C-alpha cells in the first residue's frame, strides 16, 4: 500500500508543476531530476530523496519547506 504522505507530496508537486505550465520534461530540465523519477514521485510510488526534493522545489520557485507545508 502506498504511503498517504508520499502520495500527497507527489500530488502537490504535480499541482505546482501544472500551475506553472510545466510538463514533466520541463521540470526535468529545470531540476535535473529524471522524468521517470518525477513520474514516480508524483504517483507516490517512491520515497523522494532530499536532494531531489530540493532540486524540484527550486525548479518550481519554492522552498522545500513550502512544498512540504500542506496548510498553505
C-alpha positions in Angstrom: 0.0 0.0 0.0 1.2 3.5 -0.9 2.2 5.9 1.9 -0.5 8.6 2.0 2.0 11.3 2.8 4.2 10.4 -0.2 1.1 10.4 -2.4 0.0 13.8 -1.1 3.5 15.2 -1.7 3.5 13.8 -5.2 0.1 15.4 -5.9 1.3 18.7 -4.6 4.4 18.6 -6.8 2.2 17.7 -9.8 -0.2 20.5 -9.0 2.5 23.1 -8.6 4.2 21.8 -11.9 0.9 22.2 -13.8 0.1 25.5 -12.2 3.4 26.8 -13.7 2.6 25.3 -17.1 5.5 22.8 -16.9 5.5 19.4 -18.5 7.4 16.6 -16.7 10.1 17.2 -19.3 10.3 20.9 -18.5 10.6 20.1 -14.8 13.3 17.5 -15.6 15.3 20.2 -17.5 14.9 22.7 -14.7 15.5 20.4 -11.8 17.9 17.8 -13.3 15.7 15.1 -11.9 14.7 12.5 -14.5 11.2 12.3 -15.9 10.9 8.7 -14.7 11.7 9.8 -11.1 9.3 12.8 -11.3 6.6 10.5 -12.5 7.2 8.0 -9.7 7.2 10.8 -7.1 4.0 12.4 -8.5 2.3 9.0 -8.3 3.5 8.4 -4.8 5.3 5.2 -5.9 8.7 6.1 -4.5 10.2 7.9 -1.5 11.7 11.2 -2.5 15.4 11.8 -1.9 16.2 15.0 -0.1 18.4 16.3 -2.9 15.6 15.7 -5.4 13.1 17.5 -3.2 15.5 20.5 -3.0 16.0 20.5 -6.8 12.3 20.1 -7.6 11.4 22.9 -5.1 13.9 25.2 -6.6 12.8 24.5 -10.1 9.2 25.3 -9.1 10.4 28.6 -7.5 9.6 27.3 -4.0 11.5 26.1 -0.9 11.3 22.5 0.3 9.5 23.8 3.3 6.8 25.4 1.2 6.4 22.2 -0.7 6.0 20.2 2.5 3.6 22.7 4.1 0.2 21.3 3.4 -1.6 24.0 5.4 -0.9 26.5 2.6 
